[in-house]
Amino acid sequence: MENLFEQDRIYVLGDPELDLIGDREKLAQWRHKNMGPAFYRLGRKIIYRGADLNAWAESNRTDPSAERV
């Protein structure tokens, strides 16, 4: 699969690319529930690595044709 996010880029809250997986509130809910993509908390700042976002997206991939029995 082609990556949805740039592998070597750091994404911060407010980056429009993060809206692809959820708005700021949804991401906060996931962090609170220990769900969603891996992140770093640096003081009050939250950052996401592109590689972690891509890994999370791939792990949540659903292939309907593979589920047919």
Secondary structure as the mmCIF struct_conf table of DSSP 4:
data_model
#
loop_
_struct_conf.conf_type_id
_struct_conf.id
_struct_conf.beg_label_comp_id
_struct_conf.beg_label_asym_id
_struct_conf.beg_label_seq_id
_struct_conf.end_label_comp_id
_struct_conf.end_label_asym_id
_struct_conf.end_label_seq_id
BEND BEND1 LEU A 4 PHE A 5
TURN_TY1_P TURN_TY1_P1 GLN A 7 ASP A 8
STRN STRN1 ILE A 10 VAL A 12
TURN_TY1_P TURN_TY1_P2 LEU A 13 GLY A 14
HELX_RH_3T_P HELX_RH_3T_P1 PRO A 16 LEU A 20
TURN_TY1_P TURN_TY1_P3 ILE A 21 ILE A 21
HELX_RH_AL_P HELX_RH_AL_P1 ARG A 24 HIS A 32
TURN_TY1_P TURN_TY1_P4 LYS A 33 ASN A 34
BEND BEND2 GLY A 36 PRO A 37
STRN STRN2 TYR A 40 LEU A 42
TURN_TY1_P TURN_TY1_P5 GLY A 43 ARG A 44
STRN STRN3 LYS A 45 ARG A 49
HELX_RH_AL_P HELX_RH_AL_P2 GLY A 50 SER A 59
TURN_TY1_P TURN_TY1_P6 ASN A 60 ASN A 60
HELX_RH_3T_P HELX_RH_3T_P2 PRO A 64 GLU A 67
#
